[in-house]
Amino acid sequence: MARHLLTHPTGAPRSSPISALAHRTQPRIAVVGGSLTGCTIALLLLDAGFTDVALYEAAPGATPREGGLIGLEHPALDVLDRLGIDQSEFVAYDSETVWQVTVRARQYIHTAQQLYPGRNTTWTLLHRALISRLPHGVLHTGRRLTGIDATYGQPLLALADGSREVADLVVFADGRASTGRRLLDPSRRLRYAGYVAHRGHAPTPEALMRDFLRLEPGPGCQYNVAPVPGGLDWTFYLTCTPADYTDHFGAPPQRRMFALPHHIGPAARAHVDAHATRLLPASHAATVHATTDRMAVPVMDIDPPTRMAWPVGSGWAVLLGDALAPVRPHTARGANNGIEQAAGLAAALTQHRRFGADLQAALRGWQHRHLPAAVAAVHQGPAIGARLGLGTPARSPQPTSNST
């Protein structure tokens, strides 16, 4: 096991935290995590003229995992537009309509139309559009980071294969089970919120639906469904005890944060199918029953972050997106936060490289701009869950500050 060593993680670094980057025309930037946020920040940095950017992904292939529906608001869409990614590449249906439906006794009793300020996509479509634009040699798959050693000044990345990589700046975009968060902010641990997002892809005629539907059959559940290429993507939120989660998916929620199709056994399928039969209108229950390709994700909470950047020896490390603060999926802020934070970080680093802006001040300004939105999303998730009667009551959050 590689030694996990972070020099002065919360205090002053051994030498000036801006020295390594300030004296290097092209700082060495290591991005950890090849999902949506990691690919986005790598592309933004390359587009801004940074040439020494390496993207490390732990999974052996270019696609770490598949995912479901994602809502992208206008600021995030604008970031992708500025990268030259046409919306037609990742938005299959351009509807902004969300139908909010109250269901009782498996019947619609009230329907309200809302407009979403953005577009819906899927993780798979968006990741494909992002990763296809990475220049050859930037993405390094099968490279899992285990620690950072700053004994000799600049951050030294320790990888599971025994290799070491030097960087001036380490950008952790490695998801909600982030190694970076464990190293930089170890007191903030994920905790299970008491319910599960069951999701599936049902191959059905695409003409059956054009808009996003959100069904609320009563306390303790919510069902979302929307069209995606080749069929429908649905998510069924159901309360689940830790013991039941372990029984259904073979491991506790803190250990199995993504239940992949091969983890979905007969007990898990029967649990979801029974609730669909009891709670959902017949057509939606039929969609769930007909779905063979299923996944499940335990909904997790975390204390709000108090910072986004840490000095590491003579360099820096930062957390982005879910690595910084995983949020409940009801907020629709996970991908949006990551993309917007990435754009802000690229802007701050560009001002430093091109115009000599003080790096610590630039990172402080970036943090001041984006940290409140991350904190707000962390608070918003439990409030939505409580309104829906999902999970366990949230504990009081820790106080926050904006110091770098």
Phi, psi and omega in degrees: 000131181292149179287129179264106184226122178235117185282123177047066187292335182240357182241203182288140178287169183296322176232180183305128183291350180254359189296313185296314182285325185294330184259011181238121181300319178238095180297148177275117184244123177254123176256125182253116180115116185257028176273209188294310184292319180297315177296321181296312182293324177298315179294321179297317180294317178297319180295330180278359176104003174284128186252342182255072182239127177236135182247118183253123179240130184290327182293150183287341181248175182287340179247101185299320179193163176264158182215175186265208186292142179226132173263127178246123179277172188302318178300319178292320177299324180294323177300315180294323178298320180291340174275000178081020179264109182291140182300333181297341179286331185230355177249108182276330182228121188269019178292139173256003187277133172240125176261117178265116190239126172268129184240133173223137181052038176067020180235146173292127176244342177203135180230131178233137179264132176234161176244127179272129182280064181172208180221155176262143174219188173239156178304317184296313181297314183291318180298320179298318180295322181289310189290334179292343182263356178287128178297153179302135177095352179278317183273129178239104182271162182067024181243091183268124179280137179243341181187171174233132178242121180247021183303322186256022175111266183291153177302132177242115182277129175261126182250156187297336180278004179092355181278166178229143178227134179268142176215158171268327179224132177247122179254110179270114174231046190258032167078184189287340174265037192303127169293322180299317179295323178296324181280318187271326188223060192294342181285344181266101182253146175290145174224142184291133183272355174097009175208168190234141170266100174276133181220157180202164175244119181253114178289109180221163177303127186295335184290351182293335186209143177238337188250173177270130178245134176238112182256134178238096184280358181137178183301139174092008178199158172206145182228122178244141179212142181207156178285141173223163179306125178090001179158219183237142173251125180235151175228128183239109180272124180223140176297142183205127178288157176304322180294318178293323178299314179299319180295321184284324191238003170087001179196156178296159183300326180291338178264325180246083184279349173222113175270106183280169185309323182286350175271349185273098181269182182302322181295318179294317178297315181297323179298313181291316181298321180295318178292324177297317179297322185279332191245331189262151171306153190305319183295321179286322176299321179296323177298315179297312183298326183280353184277120177265328183267103185234156174221175176207144180227122175290134179280130186238153174241166178204154174295147181299145177289152176248353178200167181234346185228142180227134170289136178230102186059234179265009179238201183220158170225143181227158176246138180231150171059225181294336175297324177283308187202093174300139180238157179294143186297337179300333183289338184056031183248355185300299180293323180298314178301314183298315182292318180292320176296321179298317179296319179294321179294317179299321179295316180297316180292327177294319177297324177292312186288317188275327188238006175074020177299142178301124187294316181297319178294321179296317178292325177296318178294319176300315179296317181300327182282321191255338181299317181301323179294321178294317178297317181299320180293324177298319178288325186293322184303306178300328178295318178293316179301319179295320179297326180274355182071027183260133171078201183255151179302139180285144177279164180296131181288159177286149176296152182244157174217168185243030183279146174251000000 
